[in-house]
């Protein structure tokens, strides 16, 4: 067992972490995990909040970006803009097989129901993240999940253990108003597709605009599911050190 693994298993977050501010949560994570701490981003609708919040306190934190090869053109441009503006220590990871290779061999998995989606997500998101965690020697991972984003996130704690990796959600209890206020006060942008009616942005083939009568959860994966596998304890999300 590695030192990072031993350390991850031995840390218990303080009870007050649940009521602490987002800044104090990030500081605790930094003081506790040091160089084995990473931040993930999808360069999604509100990603500028976490990127600015965390790098303001930990400028050199490795920022993991999983590029599936199926992102919107606007997402790639948004990523370039924020990377330069915030001087991100960006670490981009790709699936082992290219998008063209996958489609030639497996077809369009996202069109093959829930089973196809889960296979797609394991190949394009979970495996690259597992690889990133291992290669960067990470034992703890900062993520921008929020409870009001989906029913699957309502019961999340600020700090959780996902197999061998500790996950910290500094803005888990923030409202949409909190997000808007932070972006405005720091002159930060929403994802450019926000103005076109997208409330959540992932791969172009599995993301839709928010239509009348829809929930935000239904705009992803044709409403079949909300999580892509990165934040599921089951379903193949190993995150082994």
N, C-alpha and C positions, 0 to 999 in steps of 0.2 A: 504494500500500500504506500503511495507517494505521500510526501509531506503535505502537499496541497489537499489531498483527500482526507488525511487525518485531521487537518485544520478545519476543513469544511464540516466534518462530522462533530467536532468538539464545540463549535460556536453556538451559543444560544442567544438570540436577540433579546435586548432588554424589554421588559413589559411595556415601557412607555413608548416604544417604537410605533405602536398603533396610533398614538395620538400626537406624535411628533410632527414637525413641519417637514415638507419635502426636502428642504435644504439640510435639515438635521439628519434625515434618513440617509441622504447621500453621504454626508460627512461620516456617519457611523459606518457605512459600508466601506468607505475609503480607509478609515482608521483600522477597521477590523480585517479587511482582506488585502489591502495594499496592492501590490503588483499582480495579484491573481484575480483582480476585479476587471470585468469587461462590461461594455454597454452595447446593446443591440439596437438597430434601427431598420425600419423598412422604408424610410423616407416617405411615410404616409401623410395623411391629411394634417395631422397635428404634431408631426415628428420634431419640428423645430423647437418645441417646448423642452423635451427631454435632452435634446442635443445641446441646447444653450444652457439649461440648468446644470447638467452634469459637467460639461466641459468648463463652465465658469469656475467650478470648484476643483475639478481634476482635468486640467488641460490635455494631458497626454494619454488619457484612458483609451485603450483600444476600442474602436467602434466597429462592431461586426455588421456587415451589410451582406445579406444573401441575395445575389442577383440570379434569378431563375432563368433569365433570358426572355421572359415573357412580360416584362414590365412596360408600362405606358411610356411613350417618348417623353411625356411631361415629367415622369418620375426620374428618369435619367438626368434631365436638365435640372430638376430640383435638387438632386443629389450633388451635382457639380456645383450649383450655387451655394448650398449650405456647407459643403466641404471646404470650399475656398473661404467663405465668409467667416466660419467658425474655426478654421484651421484644424479640421478634424484629423485625428490619427486613424484614418479609415482603413479597415481590413476587409476587402471584398472577397467573398467566397462564391464559387459557382458549383452547380451539379457536376458530377463526374462525367455525365454524358450530355452533349449539347442538345438544345431544343430540337434541331433538325434530326439528330440521331434518334432521339426518343420517339419522335412522331413517326419516323420511318419504321422503327421496330415495334413500338407499342401502340401506335395510333394516338388519337387525341384523348388521353386518359380522363381529362376533365369532363368529357361527354359520356363517360361510362358509369354514371351513377355514383353512389357513395363509395363503393369499393374502388372504382377507378380514381376518384378524387384522393382517397387515402393513399393509394399507391403513388400517385403523382406527388403528393405532399411529402411522402417519405423520401422520394428520390430527389426532389428539388428544394426542399426546405430543411427537413429533419437531418438528413445525412450531411449536408454542408455545415449545418450548425454544430452537429456532433464533432465534425472534423475541426471546425474553428475552435471550439472549447478545448479540444485535446491539444492542438498545435500551439495555442496561446497559453496553455497551462493554467486555464481559468478554473477557479473553484467557486466564484460568485459572479452573478450576472444581473446587471441593472436593466430593467425593461419598463416601458411606459404604459403597461396595462392599466385600465381604469374600470372600476366596478360597474359604472353605468353604461359601458360599451356593449355589454351582452349579458344574457342570463347565465352564461357559462362562467362569467367573471364576478358575479354578485357576491359570492361567498369567499373570495380570495382574501388572504391575509397580506400584510405588508411584506413579510418575509416567509418564504416557503422553501421546502426542500423538494427538488425534482430529481429523484435518484441521487446521484453523487454531486449535484450542483445546487448551490443555494441561490435562490432568485429573490431579488429585492425590487419592489414596485413603489418608488417614491411618491408618485402622484395617483396611487390607486383610488384615493377618496376624493379626487378633484372632480368638480362639475364642469359642464361645458362652459359655464360662465367663468370659472376659474381659468380655463384654458384660454378663452378669448381675452381675458384681462392680462394674462401673462404675455401672450403674443403682442398685444397692443402696447403694453408698457415697455417692452423690449424691442419694439419695431421689427417683429419677426413675421414671416409670411405663413399662411396656410399653403398647403399643396395647391398648385394652380388649377387642378380639376375641381377643387371645392366650389369655385364660382360657377361650375357647369352642373352642379347638382350631385356630385359624388361626396358622400359622407364617410366613406371608408375606401381606401385604394390599395389594391393588391395587383395580381396579374390581370392583364387586360381581358383575358378570356373568362375570368371568373369574378368579375366586378361589374356591377351595374349601378346606374344612377338611382337615387331614392325616388321611387314613384309614389303616387297617391295610394294611401292605405298600407304602405310597406313600412317595416321596421328597418333599422340600420343593419340588423343581423341578416335580413333577407337580401341585402345587396351583395352579399358575398357567397360564392359557391352555389349560385342558383337557389339559395335558401335551404340547401340540404344540411349545412352545418356552418358554424361561425369560426371555429378554430382551425388553423392550418396544420396543427401538429406540434408547433414549437412550444405551446403552452399547455399541452395535455400530458398528464402524468402517465397515462396509458396511450396506446396507439402508436408506439414506436419511438417516442421521444426519450432517447437514452440519456444524453448529456453526461457521458462517462468521462472521467478524467484520465 
